[in-house]
Amino acid sequence: MTTAERDAGADAVQLGMPRLPAPDYPADVRERLAADAREIIARYPGSRSALLPMLHLVQSEEGHVTRTGMQFCAEMLDLTAAEVTAVATFYTMYRRKPSGDYQVGVCTNTLCAVMGGDAIFDDLKEHLGVGNQETTEDGKVTLEHIECNAACDYAPVVMVNWEFFDNQTPESARRLVDDLRAGNEVHPTRGAKLCTFKETARILAGFPDERPGAVAESGGAGPASLVGLRLARGEEPAGRAATRRAEPHPENPPPDALADQPPAGHPSSHDAPQETSASDPAHPSTASAEEPTEEEGA
Amino acid sequence: MTVDTPEKLLTPVLSAFWDHSESWTLETYRHHEGYEGLRKALAMPPDDVIAYVKDAGLRGRGGAGFPTGMKWQFIPQGDGKPHYLVVNADESEPGTCKDIPLLFANPHSLIEGIVIACHAFRSNHAFIYLRGETVPVLRRLHEAVREAYAAGFLGEDILGSGLNLDVTVHAGAGAYICGEETALLDSLEGRRGQPRLRPPFPAVEGLYACPTVVNNVESIASVPAIMNRGKEWFRTMGSEKSPGFTLYSLSGHVARPGQYEAPLGITLRQLLDMGGGMRPGHRLKFWTPGGSSTPMLTEEHLDVPLDYEGVGGAGSMLGTKALQCFDETTCVVRAVTRWTEFYEHESCGKCTPCREGTYWLVQLLRDIEAGKGALADLDKLDDIADNINGKSFCALGDGAAAPIFSSLKYFREEYEQHVTGGGCPFDPAKSTAWADTPGSTTHREVTA
C-alpha cells in the first residue's frame, strides 16, 4: 500500500472519531528526505523559512502534499501539524490529491483568455474528457486553468509542469497533451525537456536540475522578448504571423512522426520544424547564434 | 508629431545582448562589461554608493516608483542586527511579463546588482523570492548563483573587498499576494502570505524582524549599469523626476507583442508606431499602463508620457509598465469580470473589505455578463469597489477596485448594453490570436 492510498483511507469521513495521526514514511524514505530537509534548512537563518521548499520536497516524493508529508515537515521544523497544514493549503502549487505526471495549466486570466486561452481550455476539457483539476484515466495529465504566468507577450500560454508553451492554439495544445499521453518527448518553447511533476517539484525545493544541457535548452530569450532589441538595431523583428506561433528549436529534434499531423498553418510548439523559422532571418530560434555580440554592450 | 526611428527611441541596456545564444552565462555577461559596475562600487565607501544611486534618481520598477537609494538609506546602520536584501521576483500582476524574461536571459545583472546593494547598506545575506511557476527561470538563477560563487562574486571576501555575501534562491508556491512586500516576508518566513500592518516598516523590522530592503528585480538589475556608466548617463534618459531606462511590455492585440526597453516617458503611440500598431484592421479600445491593478485607459491617452508623473496625471499609475492592449473585439465586461475573479481568488482573506467585497463583485459581474443584471447593479459595483478601495492592509484591495472604477468611467454604456440587451453582444472568437488568420478555424472533432 502506498502512502497515498493509506492517506486516502485516513481521509475518509469518520463521524465522531478524531482522525488518526498520519502514517510515517518508510524508514529509508524518511532518512533520505531528512538529509535533503537538513540541507534546505541550512540555507536560512530561521528554520521555518524552509517550510515552503520542504513542502515542494515532500511533493517531489509523492506527487502531492500528503498528511504524511506535512507531518514530516512539522517534525523537522518543530511546528505543529496544524501550522504546516495552514501553510500547505494557502498556496496553489501544493496539490492536495494524487494527480498526473504532467500538470497542464492553461492561462485564463484576462489577456490570455481573450487571446484564446478560454477556447484552448474548453477544447482540452472536451478532448481529454476531464474538468478543471481533474486527471486523465491513464494518470498522465492533470488539466487546470491557471492565473497570469508572466508571459503575456506570448499569449495564449500553456504551462506544463511550469515550463512555457508559448503562443498556443487549440490544435497545438491538443497535440501537446496527446504527445504527453503517448510518452513522446516534449520540449517547451522556453525551458527544458519535460520531466515529471515530481522531478519538477524537486527543482522547486531548491535542488538544481542536474540533467546535462537543461539550463541551456531553448536558448537565450524567446522571440517576443527580442522585438524591441531588434527594432533598436534597425532590424526587422519577427512579425505577428511568426511571433504568434511557437517555434521549434533546431537543437531539439522533433519526436517521431505523429499519427495526427498538424494542419498546415498551425505550427506546434514542439513538433515538426516549420517554414516560419527557416524563412525568417530575423527569427532568433536560428539567428541568435549568428548575431555579433561583442560590441552591443558598449 | 515628430517621427523618430526605433534606433533613436529605444535604449536596450538590460536587454542589450538577450539575443546572444548563451546570454545567461557569466562569460557572456562579462563580455558585455558585466561586474564592472561592481568593481567601481566596491571601490567606494558604502554610504557613497547609496548617495550615488539616490542622485541617479532610480525609482522602484515594481510598481510604486519609490526611490531605490532612499529605501537603502532607511536601513539603520551600526544597529548590530543583520540586514537583509530580499529581491521580489514574484512577478504575478496580470499583464506583467518583464522580470521573468529578464531573469531568463540575463540573470547576472540581478546578481551583480544584489552584490552592489548589499555592499551599500551592509548586508551579508540576500534572498531572491522567485514565483515558483517559472521553472526555466529558476534553473538559470540556480546556475547564475553557482557561477557567481565559483568566480568569487559571491561568498567570502568578494573581490578582496572584505564583503561576505550569501544569496539564497527561494521558490514560492503560487500566491499573487506574495508580490506584496510584507506578505512576501511572511511567506519567506514559512507562513501564509498575508500582509503585515505597517509600521513597523520592513526597513526597521522586516525579515526575522531585522532591517530589510525589498526591491523589485528590475530595480536591482538596473544598478550595475548606473554604477558602470555613471549617474549622468542614466539621467540623459527619461525626465527629471523619472530618469532612466525601463522595460515596457507590450501585449494583447498588437502587431508585435514583446519587450521594448526605452527611456521613461515614451508614449504608447510611439511604442505602437514602431511595433507596427494594433493587429491589422483593428483599433485600440482600452489598455492598462501597468497591469490590471492600474486603472485602464483608452485611445484618448495614447500620448500620455509613460512615466510616474505622466500616467498619474491621466488618472492611472505607471505600475509595472505592462501595456496590455485590447481592440474593439474585446468585451470590457468580460475583461473586468475575469480580472475580478482573479482578485477574489487571490485575496488572502485577512481584510474583510477585500475578502468579502471581491466575492460580491464577482457575483454581480457574472450576472451582468450573462444578461441577468439590473441597471442598479452598476451603482452597486461602484459602491462595493469604493468600500474596498483604501480600506484594506495592502494594495490588492485597491487593485481590485481599479478596473471597476475605470471601466465604469469609460464604458458604462457597454455595461448597460449587457443589462438591457440581455447578455454579451461580443463574439469571443473574434478576439483570439488566430481570429484573423485565414483557414484557421478551430477543429472541433476529437481525434483520440
Interface residues (C-beta under 8 A of the other chain):
Chain A: R43 Y44 P45 G46 R48 S49 A50 L51 L52 P53 L55 H56 L77 A86 V87 F90 Y91 T92 M93 Y94 T108 N109 T110 L111 A113 V114 M115 G116 D118 A119 D123 E126 H127 I146 E147 C148 N149 A150 A151 C152 D153 Y154 A155 P156 M159 N161 W162 E163 F164 N167 T169 P170 E171 R174 D178 P188 R190 G191 A192 T200 I203 L204 A205 G206 P208 D209 A214 V215 A216 S218 G219 G220 A221 G222 P223 A224 S225 L226 V227 G228 L229 R230 L231 A232 R233 G234 P237 A238 G239 R240 A241 T243 R244 D260 P263 G265 H266 P284 A287 S288 A289 E291 T293 E294 E296 G297 A298
Chain B: T5 P6 E7 L10 T11 P12 S15 A16 F17 W18 D19 H20 S21 E22 S23 W24 T28 H31 H32 E33 P82 E91 S92 E93 P94 G95 T96 C97 D99 I100 P101 F104 A105 H125 R131 G132 E133 T134 V135 P136 L138 R139 R140 H142 E143 R146 T168 V169 H170 A171 G172 A173 G174 A175 Y176 S187 L188 E189 G190 R191 R192 G193 Y208 Y248 S249 L250 S251 G252 H253 A255 R256 P257 G258 Q259 Y260 E261 A262 M274 G275 G276 R279 S292 A322 Q324 F326 T330 R334 A335 R338 W339 F342 H345 E346 C348 P428 A429 S431 T432 A433 W434 T437 G439 S440 T442 H443 R444 V446 T447 A448
